[in-house]
Amino acid sequence: MRKLALTILTYFVLCGVLTAAEFVMIPTSAPENRNTQFWYRVPANYNKDAKCEYRVLVYFGGRNTKGTGEINNKTWTDWCDKNDIFLVVPSFKNDDYWQPQRWSGKALFEALAEIKKRYNICDDKLLYYGYSAGAQCANLFPAWKPDKSRAYVSHACGVFHKPNVTMKDVFGLLTCGDADRQRFIINHRFISDYRKQGINVLWKSFPNHPHDVPKDSTYLAQAFLEYYHKLYACDLNHSASIPAPSSKILYVGDDLDGVIYPAGSPEAKNVAEDDRVYFTSEELARAWEQSAAMP
């Protein structure tokens, strides 16, 4: 079946104006996804003559999202414009789509290949973000192809990949409301399993939040993804040198009270193990602490 690349107008509900979005249609073998739309949005300042490629953020919404809300989410479209990032949103439905090895992973990379025919995107070293069922995709997809992934954020996730050393160079952040109790516990277990392998995954819970998306979780997700997008600018310019990220712990966060302490300080030593968050970057430590203090 022929793949279609179309340009359409969609209604931007949040600010009440029309915005142009595009999509590719990818045929699959999955019964409820015979023709799957992959929405994408070109950053406002895209330059077809730029020497560097453009980063891609793959955004997975909640279960069975059609993608129109995510591709028109002003908080994320503004962030993508600021960072010159392409926003790609799949419209998966059922068929265990969060398991990329079955069919959805192949469909995603076929969609990226189609987009790359028209725009100068980097179709590897991807960024991922997801909420709820989308959060499952946001960590299962990079675990399926870690060599094509740079960083991921999973918010309110209930299904994770099995922690493994192939993910040591893919940076992860987990966030969850502490009133989303079952997922809260699953997140803690996942982080503990990664720490046993000597791999650090950042974590932040949000007090009294159930299965929702607090604005401060989005703030932290964007700060985290922007940090690694910029740190690894070499992904987009293959002649640039690859940075050597520090493994030195600079700060310890206390997830219970949302405060960071210098590593080795008496306050840091007193943080309970289950509440510890380890930072090798002051920038991310400050963003984490600021997100805890947002109203």
C-alpha positions as CSV (number, residue, x, y, z in Angstrom):
1,M,0.0,0.0,0.0
2,R,1.3,3.4,-0.9
3,K,2.4,5.7,1.9
4,L,0.8,9.1,1.9
5,A,2.3,12.4,3.0
6,L,-0.3,15.1,3.4
7,T,-0.5,18.7,4.7
8,I,-3.6,19.7,6.5
9,L,-4.9,22.5,8.8
10,T,-6.0,21.6,12.3
11,Y,-7.7,23.8,14.9
12,F,-5.5,25.0,17.7
13,V,-7.9,24.9,20.6
14,L,-5.6,26.3,23.2
15,C,-5.0,29.6,21.6
16,G,-7.9,29.7,19.1
17,V,-6.0,29.9,15.8
18,L,-5.4,27.6,12.9
19,T,-2.0,25.9,12.6
20,A,-0.6,23.7,9.9
21,A,0.3,20.2,10.7
22,E,1.3,17.3,8.5
23,F,1.1,13.6,8.6
24,V,2.3,10.4,7.0
25,M,0.0,7.4,6.7
26,I,1.8,4.1,7.3
27,P,0.2,0.7,6.6
28,T,0.8,-2.0,9.2
29,S,-0.2,-5.6,9.9
30,A,-1.9,-4.8,13.2
31,P,-5.7,-5.4,12.9
32,E,-6.8,-2.0,14.4
33,N,-4.0,0.0,12.8
34,R,-4.1,-1.0,9.1
35,N,-3.4,2.7,8.2
36,T,-1.7,4.6,11.0
37,Q,-1.4,8.4,11.0
38,F,1.9,9.9,12.3
39,W,1.3,13.6,12.8
40,Y,4.4,15.8,12.7
41,R,5.0,19.5,13.1
42,V,7.9,21.4,11.5
43,P,9.6,23.9,13.8
44,A,8.8,27.6,13.0
45,N,12.4,28.5,12.1
46,Y,13.2,25.4,10.0
47,N,15.9,26.1,7.4
48,K,16.2,23.5,4.6
49,D,19.7,24.7,3.9
50,A,21.0,24.2,7.5
51,K,24.1,22.1,7.8
52,C,22.9,20.3,10.9
53,E,20.0,17.9,11.1
54,Y,17.0,18.6,13.2
55,R,16.2,16.7,16.4
56,V,12.9,14.7,16.7
57,L,10.8,14.4,19.8
58,V,8.3,11.5,19.7
59,Y,5.3,12.4,21.9
60,F,3.0,9.5,22.9
61,G,-0.3,10.7,24.5
62,G,-2.6,8.7,26.7
63,R,-4.1,5.4,25.6
64,N,-5.5,5.3,22.1
65,T,-4.9,9.0,21.5
66,K,-5.7,10.3,18.0
67,G,-2.7,12.6,18.2
68,T,-4.5,15.9,17.3
69,G,-4.4,17.2,20.9
70,E,-0.7,16.4,21.3
71,I,0.4,17.9,17.9
72,N,-1.5,21.1,18.9
73,N,-0.3,21.3,22.6
74,K,1.0,24.8,22.8
75,T,3.2,24.1,25.7
76,W,5.1,21.5,23.6
77,T,4.9,23.3,20.2
78,D,6.4,26.4,21.8
79,W,9.2,24.4,23.3
80,C,9.9,22.6,20.0
81,D,10.0,25.9,18.2
82,K,12.5,27.3,20.8
83,N,14.7,24.3,20.4
84,D,14.3,23.7,16.6
85,I,12.8,20.3,17.2
86,F,10.4,18.3,15.1
87,L,7.4,17.0,17.0
88,V,6.1,13.6,15.9
89,V,2.9,12.1,17.3
90,P,1.7,8.5,16.5
91,S,-2.0,7.8,16.5
92,F,-1.7,4.1,17.7
93,K,-4.8,2.2,18.8
94,N,-4.8,-1.1,20.8
95,D,-2.9,-4.1,19.3
96,D,-0.4,-3.8,22.1
97,Y,1.1,-0.8,20.5
98,W,3.4,-0.1,23.4
99,Q,5.4,-3.2,22.5
100,P,7.5,-1.8,19.7
101,Q,9.0,-5.2,18.6
102,R,5.5,-6.4,17.5
103,W,4.7,-3.8,14.8
104,S,4.6,-0.2,16.2
105,G,8.3,0.3,16.3
106,K,8.7,-0.6,12.6
107,A,5.8,1.7,11.8
108,L,7.5,4.6,13.7
109,F,10.8,4.3,11.8
110,E,9.0,3.9,8.5
111,A,7.2,7.2,9.3
112,L,10.5,8.9,10.2
113,A,12.0,7.7,6.9
114,E,9.1,9.2,5.0
115,I,9.4,12.5,6.9
116,K,13.2,12.5,6.2
117,K,12.5,12.5,2.5
118,R,11.0,15.9,2.9
119,Y,12.9,17.5,5.8
120,N,16.4,17.3,7.2
121,I,15.6,15.4,10.4
122,C,17.9,13.2,12.5
123,D,16.0,9.9,12.5
124,D,18.1,8.5,15.3
125,K,19.2,9.7,18.7
126,L,15.5,10.5,19.3
127,L,13.9,12.1,22.3
128,Y,10.7,10.5,23.7
129,Y,8.0,11.7,26.0
130,G,4.8,9.9,27.1
131,Y,2.0,10.0,29.5
132,S,0.1,6.9,30.9
133,A,0.0,4.3,28.1
134,G,2.2,6.7,26.2
135,A,4.7,6.6,29.0
136,Q,4.9,2.9,28.5
137,C,5.9,3.6,24.8
138,A,8.3,6.3,25.9
139,N,10.5,3.8,27.7
140,L,9.8,0.6,25.8
141,F,10.7,2.1,22.5
142,P,14.2,3.4,23.4
143,A,14.9,0.1,25.2
144,W,14.0,-1.7,21.9
145,K,16.4,0.5,19.9
146,P,18.8,2.2,22.4
147,D,21.3,3.0,19.7
148,K,18.7,5.3,18.1
149,S,17.7,7.0,21.4
150,R,19.1,9.9,23.4
151,A,16.7,10.5,26.3
152,Y,13.2,9.7,27.5
153,V,10.6,10.9,30.0
154,S,7.8,8.6,31.2
155,H,5.0,10.2,33.2
156,A,2.5,8.1,35.2
157,C,3.9,4.9,33.6
158,G,2.6,1.4,34.5
159,V,4.7,-0.9,32.3
160,F,8.5,-0.6,32.0
161,H,11.2,-2.4,30.1
162,K,13.5,-4.7,32.0
163,P,16.5,-2.6,33.3
164,N,19.6,-3.5,31.3
165,V,23.1,-2.1,30.6
166,T,22.4,-1.4,26.9
167,M,20.5,1.6,28.2
168,K,23.5,3.2,30.0
169,D,23.8,5.9,27.4
170,V,20.1,6.7,27.1
171,F,19.1,9.2,29.8
172,G,15.8,8.6,31.6
173,L,13.5,10.7,33.8
174,L,10.4,9.2,35.5
175,T,7.6,11.4,37.0
176,C,4.4,10.4,38.7
177,G,1.8,11.7,41.2
178,D,2.1,10.1,44.6
179,A,-1.7,9.5,44.7
180,D,-1.4,7.4,41.6
181,R,-0.3,4.8,44.0
182,Q,0.1,1.6,42.0
183,R,2.2,3.4,39.4
184,F,4.1,5.2,42.1
185,I,5.2,1.8,43.5
186,I,6.1,0.4,40.1
187,N,8.3,3.5,39.3
188,H,10.2,3.0,42.6
189,R,10.8,-0.6,41.8
190,F,12.1,0.2,38.3
191,I,14.5,2.8,39.6
192,S,15.8,0.5,42.3
193,D,16.5,-2.2,39.7
194,Y,18.5,0.2,37.6
195,R,20.5,1.4,40.5
196,K,21.5,-2.2,41.2
197,Q,23.1,-2.1,37.7
198,G,25.0,1.2,38.4
199,I,22.7,3.2,36.1
200,N,21.1,6.4,37.3
201,V,17.5,7.3,36.3
202,L,16.1,10.6,37.6
203,W,12.8,10.6,39.5
204,K,10.3,13.1,40.7
205,S,6.9,12.5,42.4
206,F,4.2,15.2,42.7
207,P,2.3,15.3,46.0
208,N,-1.5,14.7,46.0
209,H,-1.7,14.2,42.2
210,P,-3.6,11.2,40.9
211,H,-3.3,9.9,37.3
212,D,-3.0,13.4,35.7
213,V,-0.3,15.6,34.3
214,P,0.8,18.4,36.6
215,K,2.2,21.5,34.9
216,D,5.4,21.2,37.0
217,S,6.0,17.7,35.6
218,T,5.9,19.1,32.1
219,Y,8.3,21.9,33.1
220,L,10.8,19.3,34.5
221,A,10.3,17.0,31.4
222,Q,11.2,19.9,29.1
223,A,14.2,21.0,31.1
224,F,15.5,17.4,31.1
225,L,15.0,16.8,27.4
226,E,16.4,20.3,26.5
227,Y,19.5,19.6,28.6
228,Y,20.4,16.4,26.7
229,H,19.3,17.8,23.4
230,K,21.9,20.6,23.8
231,L,24.6,18.5,25.5
232,Y,24.5,16.1,22.6
233,A,24.4,18.6,19.7
234,C,26.9,16.3,18.1
235,D,24.0,14.0,17.3
236,L,22.9,16.5,14.7
237,N,26.3,17.5,13.5
238,H,28.3,14.4,13.0
239,S,31.6,16.2,12.8
240,A,31.3,17.6,16.3
241,S,33.0,15.9,19.3
242,I,31.0,13.6,21.6
243,P,30.9,14.9,25.2
244,A,32.0,12.8,28.1
245,P,29.1,13.1,30.6
246,S,30.2,13.3,34.2
247,S,29.3,10.4,36.5
248,K,30.2,12.4,39.6
249,I,27.2,12.9,41.9
250,L,27.0,16.7,42.6
251,Y,23.7,16.8,44.4
252,V,21.2,14.5,46.2
253,G,17.6,15.4,46.0
254,D,15.1,14.4,48.7
255,D,11.9,13.5,46.8
256,L,9.9,13.7,50.0
257,D,10.4,17.4,50.5
258,G,11.7,18.4,47.0
259,V,15.0,19.9,48.2
260,I,18.5,19.3,46.9
261,Y,21.6,19.1,49.0
262,P,25.3,19.0,48.0
263,A,26.6,15.5,47.7
264,G,28.5,14.5,50.9
265,S,26.7,17.1,53.0
266,P,25.2,15.9,56.4
267,E,21.7,16.7,54.9
268,A,22.3,14.5,51.9
269,K,23.5,11.6,54.0
270,N,20.3,11.8,56.0
271,V,18.0,11.4,53.0
272,A,16.2,8.0,53.1
273,E,17.4,5.7,50.3
274,D,13.9,5.3,48.7
275,D,13.6,9.1,48.5
276,R,17.1,9.8,47.1
277,V,17.6,11.3,43.6
278,Y,21.1,11.6,42.3
279,F,22.2,14.5,40.1
280,T,25.4,14.7,38.0
281,S,24.3,18.1,36.6
282,E,23.6,21.2,38.6
283,E,21.3,22.5,35.9
284,L,19.1,19.5,36.2
285,A,19.2,19.5,40.0
286,R,18.0,23.1,40.0
287,A,15.2,22.4,37.5
288,W,14.1,19.4,39.7
289,E,14.0,21.6,42.8
290,Q,12.2,24.4,41.0
291,S,9.6,22.0,39.7
292,A,8.9,20.9,43.3
293,A,8.3,24.5,44.4
294,M,5.9,25.5,41.6
295,P,2.3,26.3,42.6
